[in-house]
């Protein structure tokens, strides 16, 4: 009919595979019955409009936007159709054929909204079907929506001003590459993509796809239509060759054949140097290197632990596994260098002297059970002056403050005292007390805790520990007042019960000095 | 059929006209007939296009098998827009002549710059001149 009589009006770069565009349109119309493309009921029209978030549709529609008031340039429908390269009669024809099949097509003529909304629906249908069938080149579907819109606009423009009649002369050399061959290439490419841990290897795609699915699920809840699901790249699960024998003996042959696959190319002649044994060139540097490599290994374990937590797996399964890992890591921290007893105590100190070691401990603390965390806290408090000294270059101790701070309240009074006494000792070889933000903050936090314990538990006040406590507080306040103001840095957290504590033990003059400084 | 969503694949480009830029600077235009996993390309009805200034010339070359590692980039040619170009097509002989001229000009320029450099002078180039100006103000 009309469609067939006017092939020149159709320029369809979009579907060169199909014989003729008209056939394409017809095919679409006949097949897709379930799509509610055209309706003239007001609520459905609204529905259509809401769904017109689709920018591709918008682009086509925008081209056809003609103010309804002006009737001078013909009905909006006609203009719109012109853009699509069809005539009114053609569209009417399409609508009529659809009417024959069960669906909600109505006659479109004569309705004010009808033709336009029918067109919108049709355009949407058209683009969607193009996308679904892949007639829209896939590189288009993956573009930014704005970009898509522009391209589709251009296309629709060229369709309306078709310069040449659409004639790609039948390509006699087409399909030299058969479908089988194409599938083979794709299979090879897919095999290269498969991985055991896609969340690690292909992080960005996985995250993006999850986000996409989430928004679609949300849209599905809000909107009523079931949008076409976007495709996901699914790699075929092909078993990788497990083992690899570099040398293969073929039965009945003399000698051996060297074998290489694309996953395991021929092994190079053993270029691995067995390495000179570690010479004692500078025990200090090798010691440092050992500490650094130890930190790296522990960090990898820590990352595994953290990842196990982030994955959101059912907790029941993982806590056992996780606890094992954490325990192992803690032991590694505490007891390294078992051959030399002297080193055992120092290893944690050495780890903490390195910036990365501090970060490691800070990140491990949330995973540790309370008693182990407390022991770490005590250790750090006891060795604080030395740590501060070694931290002068890095200035990284403050990282530890927050995680440690959480465990201060688990300290018993006795432990606290012991720790603080160590804290007040001067490190060997120095005459001045090293001061740092971390040190001050930790000190304040510990003192605050001590004060809390003392005020709450009256039995403590009578014990011998209390005398030691009072001495300690006096010493601390005296030291603070002695320090030049400049080096008295702002603590990371200032507990509220400190001033009364100092009040309690000090005389007025000292108090005034202290108040000025804090 | 969308074989590999979210990836770049040459499968969909088969039997379409492409422009291929090679590592040695040549520009080939032909129909992509076949590929493999290394992106080796089989180009059909290929022409080599030489550009000199605003002119270009086509040398028909036939069938090409290009090793994948030598391809810098390739892109599909829109058949409708192909003729929409401001460039002027000339004959092969002329374009080859033009190219030779261009080469000699460039070499002369290079020698000049080198000579000046040896003498400790430098001709301000458009890109460096601006920055010098900006620095002085």
Interface residues (C-beta under 8 A of the other chain):
Chain A: X13 X134 X137 X138 X139 X141 X142 X158 X163 X164 X168 X171 X173 X174 X175 X176 X177 X181 X182 X185 X186 X188 X189 X190 X192 X193 X205 X209 X230 X231 X232 X233
Chain B: X1 X2 X3 X4 X5 X6 X7 X9 X11 X12 X14 X15 X31 X33 X34 X35 X36 X37 X42 X44 X79 X80
